[in-house]
Amino acid sequence: MSQCKNSKDKQNGRNRQVRLVCVFMIQQIKSKIVNPKEIFADIEAFCLEFSTVSEANALYKEIKKGE
């Protein structure tokens, strides 16, 4: 997540990276490998920063559902 924030890549490249991170995190949460409550603040900040990416919105909804 921090690499997405610090990326100086073009917008499309960063959006792709954000999508991949979000899909990965959603799968980890659904598989109960990651407890979203432990890193809630980090995930929430990430999702709000990249709210224009639909996968970030889906991740945000997923962490709010488990809250």
MOWO-V374493 format. One record per residue. N is the residue number from 1. RES is the residue in three letters. NEAR is the number of other C-alpha atoms within 10 Angstrom. Layout:
BEGIN
N_RES_NEAR ; N_RES_NEAR
END
This chain:
BEGIN
1_MET_14 ; 2_SER_8 ; 3_GLN_10 ; 4_CYS_18 ; 5_LYS_12 ; 6_ASN_9 ; 7_SER_12 ; 8_LYS_10 ; 9_ASP_11 ; 10_LYS_8 ; 11_GLN_10 ; 12_ASN_9 ; 13_GLY_13 ; 14_ARG_18 ; 15_ASN_19 ; 16_ARG_13 ; 17_GLN_16 ; 18_VAL_23 ; 19_ARG_19 ; 20_LEU_14 ; 21_VAL_17 ; 22_CYS_24 ; 23_VAL_15 ; 24_PHE_12 ; 25_MET_21 ; 26_ILE_22 ; 27_GLN_14 ; 28_GLN_14 ; 29_ILE_17 ; 30_LYS_13 ; 31_SER_10 ; 32_LYS_10 ; 33_ILE_10 ; 34_VAL_14 ; 35_ASN_14 ; 36_PRO_22 ; 37_LYS_12 ; 38_GLU_9 ; 39_ILE_11 ; 40_PHE_15 ; 41_ALA_11 ; 42_ASP_12 ; 43_ILE_20 ; 44_GLU_18 ; 45_ALA_12 ; 46_PHE_20 ; 47_CYS_23 ; 48_LEU_13 ; 49_GLU_12 ; 50_PHE_18 ; 51_SER_14 ; 52_THR_11 ; 53_VAL_16 ; 54_SER_15 ; 55_GLU_20 ; 56_ALA_27 ; 57_ASN_16 ; 58_ALA_16 ; 59_LEU_24 ; 60_TYR_21 ; 61_LYS_15 ; 62_GLU_16 ; 63_ILE_19 ; 64_LYS_13 ; 65_LYS_8 ; 66_GLY_11 ; 67_GLU_9
END
